[in-house]
Amino acid sequence: MDAGTGPGREREPESGAGSGLYVGVDWSVDSGAWLALAFGPGGFDHAAVFDEVGELWLRYEGAERVLLDVPIGLVDEGEAERAPEALAREVLGERSAAVVTPPVREATRKRRYPAATRVNERLTGRGLSERAFARSEAIAAVDELLRGVPEARPVVAESHPEVCFRALAGEPMAASPRTAAGYAERLRTLAEFDRDAPRVVQSAAEATAGYDAPVAVADVLDAAALAYTARPGPGRLRSLPLEPETDAQGLPVRMLYRAPEPLPADAE
């Protein structure tokens, strides 16, 4: 996706020009599954669960936009912290712990935590959290997809559910998404953005209820936030940071979100 009419702004399809799907995808660290929630021209289209990101791409290669909650654009060596994580922590305030610094590219290919940590320390001078390592397989899979399938690059982009909720609500969420208060807060935020959101969340939960690995309600909410961000709607699709760099493979290092104005840290 090329930049649109200004820095940090993604190009929105003109009215009636796009007939494809807009998809939000949440990767579950608990089950390793990819939960996709898709909007079509008429609204909510479907929800589905995939075991592999390759299967996901085969299903949505004709989509207009697919937003993943997986880092895209990785560090190879040097400074371990990417700009999107630093800025996301700033705008999320007390919810900053939801942001995890990903491993460097080589470390994502390691299947054991001690080996991944050694690689991260050698290339960046910094260790690696267990939470970051737990996401390595998904990060590596997306990285390999985008490096090996050039046509996926204009379609697939990175986002972060908590940044999306922060942008939609105008303030950070107060509670964890895995608590009753956090569920209510996020569903209310989605409903204020789109009054049909509760029905969308319920339909998505019902559609994925029969999957072998149970899909958590928090994952459905995250996928919904990503999907609402992906499809054209109120506000603009923006980039954190405002003017993103690219990594050594030419992949943009950014998180996308939807808001009328840039988030405070992004505006500086």
C-alpha positions in Angstrom: 0.0 0.0 0.0 1.5 3.3 -1.1 1.1 6.4 0.9 -2.0 8.3 0.1 -2.6 12.1 -0.1 -0.3 12.9 2.8 2.5 11.5 5.0 1.4 8.8 7.3 -2.0 8.4 5.5 -3.0 5.2 3.6 -4.8 5.5 0.3 -8.5 4.7 0.7 -10.3 3.1 -2.2 -12.7 5.5 -4.0 -16.4 4.9 -3.3 -17.6 1.9 -5.3 -14.1 1.1 -6.6 -13.3 -1.8 -4.3 -15.4 -5.0 -4.4 -13.1 -7.1 -2.2 -12.8 -7.8 1.5 -11.3 -5.8 4.4 -9.9 -8.2 6.9 -8.6 -8.0 10.5 -6.5 -10.9 11.7 -5.6 -11.8 15.3 -2.9 -14.4 15.9 -3.5 -16.3 19.2 -0.4 -17.0 21.2 -2.4 -19.6 23.1 -3.6 -21.7 20.2 -1.3 -20.6 17.4 -4.3 -20.0 15.2 -5.1 -17.1 13.0 -8.6 -15.6 13.5 -9.8 -13.6 10.5 -12.9 -11.3 10.6 -13.9 -9.9 7.2 -16.1 -7.1 6.0 -17.4 -7.0 2.5 -19.3 -4.2 0.6 -22.5 -5.0 2.6 -20.9 -5.1 6.0 -19.8 -8.1 8.0 -19.1 -11.0 5.6 -17.6 -13.9 7.7 -15.1 -15.0 10.3 -12.7 -17.9 9.9 -9.8 -19.6 11.6 -6.6 -20.8 9.9 -3.8 -22.9 11.1 -1.1 -21.3 8.9 -0.6 -17.8 7.5 -0.1 -19.4 4.1 -3.7 -20.7 4.2 -4.8 -17.3 5.3 -3.1 -15.6 2.3 -4.6 -18.1 -0.2 -8.1 -17.2 1.2 -7.6 -13.5 1.1 -5.1 -12.8 -1.7 -7.9 -10.9 -3.5 -8.7 -8.7 -0.5 -8.4 -5.0 -0.5 -6.5 -4.9 2.8 -5.5 -7.4 5.5 -4.3 -6.1 8.9 -2.4 -8.4 11.1 -1.5 -8.0 14.8 2.0 -9.3 13.9 5.2 -7.2 13.5 6.2 -6.5 9.9 9.5 -4.9 9.0 12.1 -6.4 11.3 15.4 -5.3 12.8 18.4 -7.3 11.5 21.0 -5.8 13.9 21.7 -2.7 15.9 19.0 -0.9 17.9 16.5 -3.6 19.0 13.5 -1.2 19.5 11.4 -0.4 16.5 9.8 3.0 16.2 6.2 1.6 16.2 6.6 -0.1 19.6 8.2 3.0 21.2 5.4 5.3 19.9 2.6 2.7 20.7 3.8 2.5 24.4 3.7 6.3 24.5 0.1 6.6 23.3 -1.1 3.6 25.3 0.0 4.9 28.7 -0.9 2.4 31.4 -1.7 -0.2 28.7 1.8 0.0 27.3 2.6 -3.5 28.6 0.4 -4.8 25.8 3.2 -3.8 23.3 6.0 -6.4 22.9 9.3 -5.6 21.2 9.8 -8.4 18.6 13.0 -10.4 18.2 15.5 -9.5 15.5 14.9 -11.3 12.2 17.5 -14.1 12.8 16.2 -14.8 16.3 12.6 -15.4 15.0 14.0 -18.5 13.2 15.2 -20.1 16.4 12.9 -22.7 18.0 14.4 -22.6 21.5 14.3 -19.7 23.8 18.0 -19.8 24.9 19.2 -19.9 21.3 16.9 -17.0 20.3 18.1 -14.9 23.3 21.7 -15.5 22.4 21.1 -14.3 18.9 19.2 -11.2 20.0 21.9 -10.3 22.5 24.7 -10.8 19.9 22.9 -8.6 17.2 21.4 -5.9 19.4 23.1 -6.0 22.8 19.7 -6.7 24.4 18.0 -9.8 25.7 14.7 -11.2 24.6 11.5 -11.5 26.7 9.7 -14.8 26.8 6.6 -13.0 25.5 8.5 -11.9 22.4 9.9 -15.3 21.8 6.4 -16.8 22.0 5.4 -14.8 19.0 8.5 -15.7 17.0 7.0 -18.4 14.8 4.1 -16.2 13.7 6.5 -13.2 13.0 8.8 -15.4 11.0 5.9 -16.9 9.0 4.6 -13.4 8.0 8.1 -12.2 7.2 8.7 -15.2 4.9 5.3 -14.7 3.3 6.0 -11.1 2.4 9.5 -11.7 1.3 8.5 -14.7 -0.9 5.2 -13.4 -2.3 5.7 -9.8 -3.5 2.0 -9.5 -4.4 1.1 -9.8 -0.7 3.0 -6.6 0.2 0.3 -4.1 -1.1 -2.4 -6.0 0.8 -1.0 -7.2 4.1 0.0 -4.6 6.8 0.7 -4.5 10.5 -1.5 -3.0 13.1 -2.0 -3.5 16.9 -5.4 -4.1 18.5 -4.7 -1.8 21.5 -3.5 1.0 19.3 -6.7 0.5 17.2 -8.9 0.7 20.3 -7.0 3.7 21.5 -7.6 5.5 18.2 -11.2 4.6 18.0 -12.0 5.5 21.6 -9.8 8.6 21.8 -8.1 7.3 24.9 -6.4 4.1 26.0 -8.4 1.2 27.3 -8.4 1.0 31.1 -8.7 -2.7 31.7 -7.1 -5.9 30.3 -9.1 -7.4 27.4 -9.2 -10.7 29.2 -11.3 -9.3 32.0 -15.1 -8.7 32.1 -14.5 -5.0 32.4 -12.1 -5.0 29.5 -14.5 -6.9 27.3 -17.3 -4.5 28.1 -15.0 -1.5 27.5 -13.9 -2.7 24.1 -17.3 -3.8 23.0 -18.7 -0.4 24.0 -15.9 1.3 22.0 -16.7 -0.7 18.9 -20.4 0.0 19.3 -19.8 3.7 19.5 -17.9 3.4 16.2 -20.5 1.2 14.6 -23.8 0.4 16.2 -23.8 -3.0 14.5 -20.5 -4.0 16.2 -22.1 -6.1 19.0 -23.9 -8.2 16.3 -20.7 -8.5 14.3 -18.8 -9.7 17.4 -21.5 -12.2 18.2 -21.7 -13.5 14.7 -17.9 -13.9 14.5 -17.8 -15.7 17.8 -20.5 -18.1 16.7 -18.8 -18.7 13.4 -15.6 -19.8 15.0 -17.1 -21.7 18.0 -16.6 -25.1 16.5 -12.8 -24.8 15.9 -10.6 -27.4 17.6 -8.7 -24.8 19.6 -11.3 -22.6 21.3 -11.3 -19.0 20.1 -11.2 -16.5 23.1 -13.7 -13.7 23.1 -10.7 -11.3 23.5 -9.3 -12.5 20.2 -12.6 -11.9 18.5 -12.7 -8.3 19.8 -9.1 -7.8 18.6 -9.9 -9.1 15.2 -13.0 -6.9 15.0 -10.9 -3.8 15.9 -8.4 -4.6 13.2 -11.2 -5.2 10.6 -12.9 -1.9 11.4 -9.5 -0.2 11.1 -8.9 -1.9 7.7 -12.2 -1.1 6.0 -13.0 2.5 4.9 -14.9 4.4 7.5 -14.9 7.4 9.8 -11.5 9.0 10.2 -8.4 8.2 8.1 -6.1 5.3 7.9 -2.9 6.5 9.5 0.6 5.3 10.2 2.6 5.0 13.5 5.1 6.6 13.0 3.8 9.3 10.7 6.7 8.8 8.2 7.7 5.1 8.5 11.1 3.7 7.4 11.6 0.4 5.7 13.6 -2.5 6.9 16.5 -4.2 5.0 14.0 -6.2 3.0 12.0 -3.1 1.9 9.1 -3.8 4.3 7.5 -0.8 6.0 8.1 -0.6 9.8 4.8 0.8 11.0 1.5 0.1 12.7 -1.7 1.3 11.0 -4.7 2.8 12.8 -7.8 4.8 12.0 -8.5 8.2 13.5 -9.6 11.7 12.5 -6.3 13.1 13.6 -2.8 11.6 14.2 -2.3 10.1 17.7 -0.4 12.5 20.0 3.0 10.8 19.8 2.6 10.6 16.0 1.9 14.3 15.7 5.2 15.4 17.3 
